[in-house]
């Protein structure tokens, strides 16, 4: 650890849902759930108003509807989220050249690498960054932690969430961490916490009592040694800015272990689509598909399959990852799942027998389907009407689409219903979670 509190962890609060509430005035202060809205959908993000009802990310949408039936369930608008994220990351890079994005809404920043760093002015620097982010993004809030290490910065950002700041003074790391539940340390999930509870360990301070060898015997080599070190706030990791891409991957740690194979398959498909999108955006393809799994007992495995040729096709990536998942025993639950592609190349040559032909047929079928049916309208989708202006889809069905006409710059607006094929109504940006 360094001698100054100069590593910042910033986390935008309920990011997807907050963007929706920002852009839809009628939803401000109300429960909003963003994710897959179909029967096999999965929650991506829930607003804090929905979280009080037990809704969480990676939960099946059907369960979320049962827990919070009065929430607004929206398909999502990735363009809007990416635009807001870009504004935030650009502002962070003004503070320091060393910014390590973890996702669209989360990043580590090495403030000490910034211009004229003053350890006594960190509180003001953070206040300026948070104020600027709110101004730039139209009111989005961020929770921030600053400390002498990544571990403590990440933990600190959770202490006053949402929309809060916590700075861990150098030398107080162990004191701050000690009274917390052991689950505050990354890697201590429900299964590991239960093992610790059985030997009388509830807090991080308790976790410092066993020797390293005792923790290894209880939890295994990797977890035991890691927890022994982290319980003492010992973390020497540096902030790693963007580097040359050697692989593209997406992973998610679940708030509760998931053992439902159908739900896991939906998550794998969603991750495969995300990886495919990132590959295509960067003009890349890859041959090796990797599935990362962390089981209920924190044991982590990776399973890989190498394709005959590089690909960026979401369907192929998803099918390959699902086949890897099919061979795994998930009856005791997974707490983390990830899909990645490596062996990257800047060209694509699909398997002529399985990919190009299938893609051609799939494209023809998609075009035929589009010609035979009207535009699909999903909740949350941006729309524009020639007479009423800009709005978003409130609901649809039976050949009709209901629209609320409002934007982030207007008060809650009126609601009107139109026929699916109304020539005056047009779609705006499409989302990535509507399936």
Protein Blocks (a to p, Z undefined) as FASTA:
>chain_A
ZZbdfbdcdddehkllmmmmmmmmklgoiacdeddfbfkbccfbdcfklmmnopaehiaf
klmmmmmmmbccdebjfklmmmmmmmmmmmmmmmpmbdcdfbfkbccddfklpghiafkl
mmmmmmmmmmmmmmmnoopacdddddfbfklmmmmmmmmpghiacdddehilmmmmmmpc
fklpghiafklmmmmmmnopabfmlmmmpcfklmmmmnojklmmmmmmmmnopafbdcdd
ddddfbdcdddddfbdcfbfklmmmmmmmmmmmmmmmmmmnopacfbdcdddddfkopac
ddddddfbdcfbfklmmmmmmmmmmmpccknopabdcdddehiafbdcddfklmmmmmmm
mmmmmmmmmmmpccdddehiacddfklopaddfbgcehiacdddddfkbccdddddddfk
lmkbccddddfklZZ
